[in-house]
Amino acid sequence: MRSILVFAALALGLAALVPRLYLDTAPRPQPAAAAVPAAAPVAAPAASAYRTLVLKRDERGHFQVDGRLDGRRMSFLVDTGASVIALRASDAARLGIRPASRDFTAKVSTANGSVMAAPAEIGRVELGDIVVSRVAALVLPDEALGQNLLGMSFLSRIRFEHRNGRLILEQ
């Protein structure tokens, strides 16, 4: 009986790992210029074997980026201090995400104090050639969030590096 349980545990572990190994060893695309929408402040492609997007600081010292969420164009402030993507309710509505008041169950701290937010999931986030699917997000009332934040629910699934005043995003 014990050997059956050990075998079952190993089979479950392999079933969980094998698809990930296949994805991790898939051939990487050749270097490609990152497609940056015209409204992105200052973004330039970087030579790399990965899909890469290079962002320069704006005049306030922040990194801004334009992207697409489920095919809809959105602007973001890159925020490594944000756990997830934070969306203004008006922008979430453009994606078809319209949480009811009872859905605002997550208490979050912002620069303006604590506020209730509604958990959501974005099917596809695109920044240039970088694409991540099924990304956690929170919807906040417009008055609680000055602009959408690109948080760690996206950033933790790619590689990013700050170097020489630039933020380099790679996948």
N, C-alpha and C positions, 0 to 999 in steps of 0.2 A: 504494500500500500504506500509506503514511504517513497519508493522509487517511482511510482506512478505520479505522486504529487511533485517530486523533483522534476520529472520529465515534463509535466504540464507547466510548471513554472518556467522552465527553460524554453519551451515552445512559445509561451506567451511573450517572454522577453525577446526572443528572436523575431516574432511576428511584429513587435513594436519597433525593433531596430532596423530590420532589413529594408523597409521602404525608405527610411532616413538615410541609410548608407547609399542606396541607389541614387537618391537626390543629391547627396553630398559629392558623389563621384561622377555625376553627369558632366559632360564636357562643358567647359566654360566658354562663353562666346568670345570671339575675337574682339580686339579693341574697337570701340565704336564711339563716335561723337555723341555726347549726350544731347538729346533734344530738349532745349530749354525754351519755354514760352517767352515771348518778347517782354512780358511784364516782369520777369525775374530780374532783380536789381542788377547784379553783375555775376553771371555764372558762365563758366567756361569748361569745355571738356578737358579731361586729363588723359594722357597716354597711359594705358593700363590694359591688362588682360581681362579686366572686369568692366562691368557697366559702371561708369563713374560720372559723378557730378561734382563740380567744384564751385563753392559759394564764397563770395567775398563779403566782408562786413559792410553793412550799410553805414550811413553817416552817424548813426547812434551807437555803432559798435555791435549791432545785432545781425544775425543771419536770417534773411528772409528768403522764401522759396515759393514758387508757384508750382502747383501740381494738379493732378486729377484724382478725384475720389469718385469711384463708380462712374467714371466718364465725365464728371462735372468739374470744371476748373475751380480751384480754390487757392487762396494765398495763406501762407503759414509763417509764423515766427518759429524758428527751430529752438526748442526748449528741452535741454537734457534734464532739467529739474522736474519736468512734467512726466508722471508715470505713464500716461496714455495720451493719445491724440485728444485734444479738447476742442470741441466745435461750438460755435455760437448757434443758438437755436434756429436763427434765420437761415444759416448756411446748412444746417442739418436738414431743415425742411426742403431745401433745394434737392437733397439726395433722397427725399421721400421718408426721412426719419422724423417723425412727429410724435415724440413721447407725450403721453397723457400726464397730468399733474401727479398722479399716483406712482408714475415711473421714476420720479426724481427721488431716488432712495440712497444715493451715495453722497455722503458729506465730504466736501473737498475744501482745502484751504487755498485761497488765491491771494494775490497781492492786496486785494480789496477786502479780505476777510473770508469767513466761511460761507459756503453756499451749497445748496443741494443740486446734484447733477443726476442725469439719467444715463445709465450704461447703454451702450450701443455697439454694433459691430459694423465695420466698413468692409465691404466685399473685396475691393481692389483699390490700392493706393499706388499712384504712379508719380514719380519724380523723374522727368526725362525718361531714360531707358530703365530706370530702377523700378521694379514692380514687386509689391508685397500684397498677399491676399489675406483676408480674414483678420483684420486689425482691430483690436479693442479701442473703443473711444468713449468719451463722455460728452453729453450734450449739456451745455450750461445756458442759462438765460443770457440774452444779449447784453443786458446791463451789467452782468458779472464778468464778462470776458470781452476785452477790447478787440482782440483778434484771435483767430484760430491758432492753436499751438500744435506743433509737430513733436510729440513726446516719445517716450521710450518704447511704447508698444510698437512703434514703427522702427525707431532707431536701433533697438536691440536686435532686430532681425537683419540688419545690414552691418557693414563695417563703416565706422566713421572716425576721422582723425582731424584734429585741429593743428594746423602747421602754418607758420608764417602769415598769420592773419587770415587764413583761408580755412574753410570747413570742407573736407573731402569726404564725400559719401560714395561708398563702393558696394557692389553686390556681385 
